[in-house]
Structures are given as C-alpha cells and as structure tokens.
Amino acid sequence: MSEDDAIQNAIDVVSAFFDVSIADMASERRSRSVHRARCFGIYLAHMAGADAQEIGRRFGRDQNMVLAICRAIRNEVSRDQEQARQLSVLIDACASASESRNWLNRPTT
C-alpha cells in the first residue's frame, strides 16, 4: 500500500467511525468530535508508516504537530482503556479496508 493510500485509508475509516466528514478532518474546526477523529486519523496514518510531513499536508497540520499528536495519542491509549479499545477497533477496520494484509507492516501469519 502506498503512503498516499495508507493516509486515505486512515482518513476514510476514522471519518466513518466518528461520523465526521472527510473535509472536516483537514479543516481548522476544533470541536471535540472533529479533533478526536483527526488525532486518531493522524496516528493511524503514522502507524501505517506514512511520513509525518505528508500526513501533516493531508490533515492541514505541520509535521511537528503530527508528531506531537502521535505522542499524545500513544500516552492516552496507554492510560485509558476506552481509548485503547477504540484504537484497536480502528486498526482492525483499517486492516480490513486495506487490500493488503501488511497494512501495519506486520508479517502475515
């Protein structure tokens, strides 16, 4: 899966999961629902191996913000079981939506 496909896959899955428009994912809107969806989308794209600068471009953020968001999500998930559950569901959805079994560069079993 190309970097662009990985980012789009994350955007599509997170947009549907949180019921947020794709346009809002890259917008300046800061409502709680849009912000949460955007952060998870950025984190999933990063997990898929996409470059922080490209992720930032697609989400309307700079690469430093992308990296800060990834650190924040990683910390939240380690402390909050509900966040961890949501991330797990989203990872599974991204993997299912992807035609590649190696979406997260995991070896196939």
N, C-alpha and C positions, 0 to 999 in steps of 0.2 A: 504494500500500500504506500502510495506516495505521501510526502509530507502534507501536501495540499488536501489529499483525500482524508488523511487522518484528522486534520483540523476540521474539515467539513463534517466528517462523521461525528466528531465530538459535539460540534455545534448542533447538528440535526437531532442527535439523541437527547442532549441536555435541554434543548428547546422544547421538545415534545414532553419530556419528563416533568419539567417545571411549568409547562404551558405558558411559555414566553416566546414571543415572536423572534425569528432569526434576526430581524432588523434591530430589535431591542438589545440583542446580545452584544452588538458592536456600538450601541448608542451611548450617549452620555447619561442616560437615565440612571438614577441611583436608588430607585425603590428597592426595598428589601428582596422582593422576589426576583427582580432582574439582576441585582447584584449577586445573589446566591447562585443563580443559574450561570451567570458569566464566569464566576470564580470556578465553579465545577467544570465548565467547558474548557477554560484555560488549563486547569490542572490535568484533565483527561488528555488534552492535546499534547501537553508536556510529557505525560506518561507514555504516550504513543511515540515519543521520540522527535516530535516536531521542534524546530528551532525557536527559541524564545522571541527572537526578533520577528519571525514570520507569524507566530501566534499573536504577538502584540499588534502587528499590522492588521490581521484579520479581526481582532477584537477591539480595535481602536485604542490600544494602550501601547506604552513603550515597553521595551524588554525588561527594564528594571522593575516595572510594575508587575509584569508577568512572573518574574522570579519571586517577588515579594508575595504575590497571591499564592503561588505554589507552596512556599514555606508556611503561609498561614493555613492553607487547607490541610497540609500534612500535619500541622500541630493540632488543628481542630479535630481531625479524624482520629488522632491518637488519644484524645481526651474524651470524645463524645461518641458513644456507641451508635446513636441515631445517624450522625454524620457518616460514620464508618459504614453503616448499613446502606445508606443512600449511595455512597461511593461504590460499594460492591455491586449494587443493582445497576448503576450506570456503567461500570466496567463491563459487566455481563451483557448489557444492552449494546454497548459499542462493539464488543466482540461478535455478537450475533448479527449486528447490522453490517459488519465488515465481511467481505467475501474471503478475506484472508484469516486463517486460523492463528496467524502470528501477529495479531494487532498490537499486542504489547511486547513484541519481540520475545514471546515465551516459546520455548520448544514445544512442539506438538507431541502428544502422548498417544 
